[in-house]
């Protein structure tokens, strides 16, 4: 048997109207969505800062060598041609 309710009118708009009332027409819903986006952005920025601080500390401790980026490049040469980026058995020459 199917989960479909055969007695329900397929053109009944009660569910649609309920959805719109809970989301589209609901100012609190939009405010909560904005708060969630802001919180996620803050978490992303915090993570980025922690990663940068960890890299800086590793360099200071001598665990990570300095990386030079030429003007106009988005990532260092050493990261662009990493052998790990190529499938096994394929030589990156």
VENTARA-V377933 format. One record per run of one state. SS is the DSSP state (a for helix, b for strand, c for the rest). FROM is the first residue (numbers start at 0). TO is the last residue. Records with the same first field share a line. If there is no record, write none. Layout:
SS=FROM-TO, FROM-TO
This chain:
c=0-12, 22-25, 60-75, 80-81, 85-92
a=13-21, 26-59, 76-79, 82-84
